[in-house]
Amino acid sequence: MAADENTDKSSSVRVLDQQLDQPMDEEAKRLRNMHEEKKFSALALVQVAFQSLGVVYGDLGTSPLYVFYNTFPDGIGDPEDLVEALSVIIYSLTLIILLKYVCIVCRANDNGEGGTFALYSLLCRYVKIKAIPNQDQTDEALTTYSRSKFGEKSFAARTRRWLEGNTFMQSTLLILVLVGSSAVIGDGILTPAISVLSAVGGINVRHSEISNEVVVLVAVVILVLLFSMQPYGTDKLCFLFAPIVLLWFLVTGGIGMFNIWKYDRRILKAFSPIYVHRFFKRGGKNGWTSLGGLMLSITGTEALFADLSNFSVPSIQLAFTVVVFPCLLLAYCGQAAYLAKNPNNVFGAFYHSIPDSIYWPVFIVATGAAIIASQAAITATFSLIKQADALGCFPRVKIVHTSRKYRHQIYIPEINWIVMILCIAVTAGLKNQTNLGNASGTAVCVVMLVTTLLMIFVMILVWRCHWILILIFTGSSLVVEGTYSSAVLLKVNQGGWVPLVIAAAFFIIMYVWHYGTVKCYETEMHSKVSMAWILGLGPSLGLVRIPGIGLVYTELASGVPRIFSHFITNLPAIHSVVVFVCVKYLPVITVPEDERFLIKRIGAKNFHMFRCVVRCGYKDYHKKDDDLENKFFHNLFMFVQLESLMEASPNSDVPSLLGQQTNQSGDGQLSDSSNIHHFNQVDLSIESVDSIVTYDSPLHANNRTSIPASRQAEADEIEFLNNCRNAGVVHILGNTVVKAGRESKLWKKIAIDYLYAFLRRVCRENNVMFNVPHESLLDVGQVFYV
């Protein structure tokens, strides 16, 4: 009987706890849809397409500097080999870049954001794959959380249920994303090295007495200057990027056209696909090996997709089809025409093919284009790290926004210097274009394969394509990319191991951090305190309530964290106002400002307890002069006023409610009191209140008689909150030590006790990320055994 009574008691406590701490559905519904998609006029589209040249296509545009030398490092034996290699380049550009990336993959963006993590966040909205543990159904009401619905009997629905019920596939999908992201970081290290070294290599083409060591030294100096410039941002130089890259494409295309006319017009027969067939038919092992060099003609494809966020898809497509694609074809055909007559000049073929009269001007433009390509790769690396950080897949790092005008221009000090050291080490260690080319080709292959596999799920779940179209896309992509990958694997011992080692290191960091973060959250979730127990302590919480406001930070979007119970059981007092603050990042590019804060009262008004959920996208950021605390109080006062108005007029619709607020704002009932001086400073406008008003409130306009009393209660509460704020705001954070359980396996102990613990020690702390003043910080120690 006693056991049954205990069971019934615990069951009733769970039911009561669920009733007291429900998801914030109603609060989420109050937020108004404010999102508007970007629309460009024809003139604006051309302008944006022009700007995209300097950001998106720098890496792809500098490939002609080194492709043919990496394809024929031992020289050209048969002129037919040259035609066949050119044919492979032409159809690689057409099939992979034009058809796959520009026409198909770029459309699979996350509200304009591209890249591996963008595809993953898009899938997270369609499938509950538990990548972000504190995500709940209230987040689906966000404007930017857009997704379409499909029938329960459709193939997409069956695929979704299969993924949601298959933990192994969820882990495999996450590992796939982390592998692709690690390869992008590796490519971001190799791109500056090979681009700058190949451009500077033009020095000893005309001055053979200059040794390769001098060229490497000059490249290293340029790289050091490039990375040292990152803290200052590129905002002041951005306007030069597009003109320089456009000039580069026009110069290379013009030189190519000149060389075709001057040397060998018969090279144009490479446009026939029959030469692709001949390349594989008679190439043998040597032909297969040279395929790894031809792979470099499509480097920069992932940067094309990763840097999509600042431009529209039509502008990317316009720039490629009108400028980039024809100029690249002319550049490669021109080099091939020159090499057909000068097969011994394969080393530095681009510089050899330049007419003498314009050699040095072209050299300067080439160096500038290489630096811009390097800058684009570095920016893409910073952007990816920020996405991974926001989605809980990378240790917390400092993110500095170097431009007020361009959101994408960020600087991450730790990553910048690590990438610089690795880039210089790769440049000085591998020393020549061949080894660097082999390394770069390996990284590109991994990224393209990961993108193809993710696109399969996007086509099934998001686009809901017919299975025949999915098979055509998947089959053709895997055949082409698998062929390239098999050729690249043959060069692993010739420099191809470098990106694999770099990618493996970053993969371990990302996976261990995500694993530790999820385990820490699960432990905190299982050990959270019952809300019924907290409210059972009464308005005083069994303690002395001292003036002030305590902001308790937690990863939990519901429930009371264990650090709070630890706090109140070890200290005799607690603040007059307690707010549980959860800052969580969602799988969306951004959360509109008017939808970011969800505030809910916990218990009766005399408890003075609130919950605040701050929702951010992986591209959002907080400036120090616009910090979390001020925004929170702005929204808290707005919540109190709206709550009071809705209690006074429970049957009023939104327009009449706002009309009452506007009409009474000057009637003296609130403005008489100096106690609400701070409230008047929050700049509360009709639009800001309208953004959180429920549209489904019933209509009744005869409750104005109760408004004065409710407005007085509102003024009293705001006066109380302001007095508490003036008394002091304390930020309570958990200083958590995470350890593996005693029964854990050896690999888990290594991952948690050594790797994850080390990453937590070297990463930035939460108080720094939230811009918490040191004098207002209170750490509460706790140990989690996971």
Protein Blocks (a to p, Z undefined) as FASTA:
>chain_A
ZZmmmmmmmmmmmmmmmmmmgcfkllmmmpccfbdcddddfklmmmmmmmmmmmmmmmmm
mmmmmmmmmmmmnopfblklmmmmmmmmmmmmmmmmmmmmmmmmmmmcgehiacjklmmm
mmmmmpcghlamkbcfklmmpmklgccdddfkbmklmmmmmmmmmmklmmmmmmmmmmmm
mmmmmmmmmmmmmmmmmmmmmmmmmmmmbcfklmmmmmmmmmmmmmmmmmnopmlmmmmm
mmmmmmmmmmmmmmmmmmmmmmommlmmmmpmklmmmmmmmnommlmmmmmmmmmmmgok
lmmmmmmmmpcfklmmmmmmmmmmmmmmmmmmmmmmmmmmmmmlmgoklmmmpcfklmmm
mmmmmmmmmmmmmmmmmmmmmmmmmmmmmnopaccdddddfbfklmklccdfklmmmmmm
mmmmmmmmnopaklmmmmmmmmmmmmmmmmmmmmmmmmmmmnopafklmmmmmmmmmmmm
mmmmmmmmmmmmnopmmmmmmmmmmmmmmmmmmmmmmmmmmmmmmmpccfklmmmnojnl
opacdedddddddfbfgdjdfklmmmmmmpcbdcfbdcdddddddfbfbdcfklmpccdd
ehjfklopacddddddfkbccdfklcfklmmmmmmmmmmmmmmmmmmmmmbcfklmmmmm
mmmmmnommmmpmklmmmmmnopafklmmmmccfkbccdfklmmmmmmmmmmmmmmmmmm
mmmmmnopcdddddddddddfkbcfklmmmmmmmmmmmmmmmccfklmnopafklgccdd
ddddZZ
